Structures are given as structure tokens and as C-alpha cells.
Amino acid sequence: MSPAALRRHFLSSLASLATAIPLFRPGSSLPGANAPLLGAPSPDAAPAPPASRPVLRLSLRASVAEGMFAEVFTACAGATVLTAWAIALKLGPFLVGVMTSLPFFAQFVQFPAAWLTSTFGHRRVALTAVFLSRMVMLPLCLVPWLPLTLVGQQRLLVGVAAASAVLGVVGNNAWVAWMGELVPRTLRGRFFGRRTALCTVAGTLASLVAGMFLDRTPQGDGVSAALPVLAALACGVGFITALLMARQHDPAPGGAPLRLEPQAAMTPLRDPRARQVLLYQVAWNAAVGLSAPYFALHMLQNLKMTFVVMALYSAAVAAVRVLMAPVWGRLIDRVGAQPVVLACSLGISAIPLIWLLPTKGMLWPLVFDVLLAGALWSGHGLAVFALPLAVAPRKGRPFYLAAFSTAGGLAYAAASALGGGIASALPTHFTLGQHAWVNLQVLFVISAVARLGAAFFAARIVEPGAHPARSLGGLLALLWPRSRPTPVLAQARTGSGEP
């Protein structure tokens, strides 16, 4: 393969990764996994009249800049910083789980968000909702000076997180549709590949700077000075992102109201193939949700990791994930998404057990987590994006994708709350079998077992045109074949007229 072909394939893989369904993994927000990765257009978006070259060029440049600034916002107000707020305001594990799972619980507004987008237009809804989702951090700038009790400050933090989550879902729904209209199909691979790479770099650097700022700010009882400063910076950056979004063209400004028909919304439940994907989404996201919100809390409270070390950890996972994307992309083209989902799910089941090994003075076992999490979540992300698109028919596909998102998000949120309740009911430190445990490690063990059980739901998924894997032996034969089979997805799509 020529260097130019390799580059195109790599950018195409990054673009596919950029369109992945929100992923759940240990630690803080993955650099590049927020605004840019959750905001890639659907590959089936209807084409709109193309903009002139100067207008399109200006819009795409503004979109890249907006994505990079959005990563700065995430570094100042993302999952790691919210966990620091939670520790400063003495939130227990239950409230931490509820707060960090709010973006996934907010998936229930997917259908109303689609109606708002279709009624009032992509650009108008995206600008309004995204701007408000970032400016809602403003009250946190004033927390030390507001006449609130500790309970009042806790409620304010959870309320801000909830409002930001709901507005973020609405804004992302509109932004996806907007970018689907703006970016020509022929440019999507190159554009979103470069955008993702630049946003990943910006997110990593911003996370490192924010981490150093938090580490060097004196920590005392209550809220340190660093947290309100970061909240204020997040609001300022949010205002800049709104200005950059306003500079982007909307090729389809008119709104055509979408009819929210209950019959259409229930179609995925009556489709046997879609039902199997829904069952997997619910079981898998519930298994992951039991532990995922608590890895950052474990890093800060029990492993005593600094914010800089946490940022370096996230950056390392991001690097492995991006490097592995082309490998998984080629494998999905060869055998289909279902075997890759099954293989990655089985492998990811072991990741929480790695977190039983590190201690305050011994963090080197996290190297194994960096390699496994980066590699396996990369393949899982690509496959779980491709799988619903392969199962859902073109007619009614938005309802299918919204159903998958909603089911997965609600299952994750409910399991996160359950995990917090379990952790709160256990003593923080206890001894079992001559081994010292912390309560969060119990969640890691439960989650590992639940992930292993949920992984076998992937074996029941029927993907049209793919080589199915129904057992571990069949999976190994597919992933490491003695003779290379013909790429099945390309044949299936060519024969069926799929784009």
C-alpha cells in the first residue's frame, strides 16, 4: 500500500472513530472524546446544496478551531475536574456516581432533541444549546462566596452537571445534523481525521496544564481557589466556541418538523436483529456503568495520583487508541463488526481487575491498563458504531440509533447509581482473605464479572453480510485465519446497494 493510501486509510479510520457512540472507560475524559468525537455526522445524512469554496473553507477552519477550544473547556470542566469538585464538597460515592453518569442518563432526551433540531433548524438549536451547556458552569465560579451550606453547594454542583448534560445532548444532536449537511461526503474522512487529531493534541495539552494548575494550588478544606478559576476559564472558552460556531455556514437553515410517532419509535423493539443489539447495549453499558464513574475517584482518593499523572495516563490511552484504529478498521472490513464487538468485550472484561493491583506507591501496573484499554476500546468504539448502522434499515434509521443511544445511556446511568449505593454501604477500607480492600475495588470485581456475562450477548447478534462468531473457537478462527477470506462487508454493501 502506498504512503498516500496509508494516510487516507488512517484518516478514514480516525473519521470512523470520531463518529463512535460515547464510550465508557476508566479514568477521566479521554482527550478528544468529547465535542469532536461525539459530533461527527451520520454517514447517511442527506446531502444539501454545497456552499461556495471560500464559505466552506472558512466554516471548516472555524469548526476545527471550535473543536480545539471545546477540548480546553473539557479540560477545565470535564469528568476529572467535576470529580475534584465532588471531593472538595464531600460528595459520597453515590452522588459521585449519579453526577458522572448524568450525560448518559440525559440520553432520554434524544427524541425530543431530534424534534427540536428538525423544527427550529440545525444551526439555531446547536448554537443555543451548546452555548448554554458551557455557560451553565458560571454559578460554580461563585461557590466560595455564595451564602450556601455544604448541602446547598452539593445540590448546586449536581444541578449544574445535570443541566449541562441535558443541554449537551440537545446541542450534540443538532450539531451532528448540521455537520452532516455542511461537510461534503468526499471530504469527511480527511476533515474529521485531521480535526480529531488536532483536537486530541489540544485536549492532551489542556489537560496537562489544568492538572499542573490544580496540583500547584494549595489544597485545604472545602473548595480550593483553583476550581472556581477553572470554572470561570471554562465559561470564557465556552463563549469563544459559540463565536466560532456562529462563523460556520448552515447550508440547510429551514426546519421541517419531525413527527414523533410512537409506532415508529417502537419499531426497533419489533425487529429481531435490532432487539439483540439493544439487549447487548443494555447489558454491556450496565456492566460498565457499575464501575466506570469511580475510577477517577479511586485515582484521587486511594492511589493519591496527581492531576498531571492522571492527564498523562489519559493521553497515553488516547495515543494507543488512535494508533490502533486503522488495525481495527481493516479487521472490521474483513470479518464484520459483530466478531470485533465480541472479542473486544471479552478483553475489556479483564480491565477492571488490573485496578486491584496498583497502590499509592506502586502505579506501574497501570501500564497494562493503558495498553489494553487503549487497544480494546478503540476496536470496540469502531465496531459498536458500525454494528447499529448495519442492523438498522435506512428507513427509520434515526429511530433505531436514538433507541440504541437511549437504552445504553439509561442502563449506564442506573448501574452507576447502583454502584454508588453499593460502595456507600461498604466500609471504605476492610480486610478480606488477608488482603486489604477499598470499597471501590469491590465494584471493579463485580463489573468485571458482569462485563464477561454481557459480552456473550454479542454472540447472539446477527449482522447482515458478516462472518458471525458464536463461540470462542469460532472467534479465534475468524481473527487469526489460516487463509485470508474475502472482505465480506464490501461485497455485501456492493450487492445490496448500500453506500
Buried (B, 14 or more C-beta within 10 A) or exposed (E): EEEEEEEBBBBBBBBBBBBBBBBBBBBBBBBBBBBBBBBBBBBBBEEBEEBEEEBBEBBBEBBBBBBBBBBBBBBBBBBBBBBBBBBBBEBEBBBBBBBBBBBBBBBBBBBBBBBBBBEBBBBBBBBBBBBBBBBBBBBBBEBBEEEBEEEEBBBBBBEBBBBBBBBBBBBBBBBBBBBBBBBBEEEBBBBBBBBBBBBBBBBBBBBBBBBBBBBEBEEEEEBBEBBBBBBBBBBBBBBBBBEBBEEBBBBBEEBEEBEEEEEBBEBBEEBEBBBBBBBBBBBBBBBBBBBBBBBBBBBBBBBEBBBBBBBBBBBBBBBBBBEBBBBBBEBBBBBBBBBBBBBBBBBBBBBBBBBBEBEEEEBEEBEBBBBBBBBBBBBBBBBBBBBBBBBBEEEBBBBBBBBBBBBBBBBBBBBBBBBBBBBBEBEEEEEEEEEEBBBBBBBBBBBBBBBBEBBBBBBBBEBBBBBBBBEEEBBEBBBEEEEEEEBBBEEBBEEEEBE
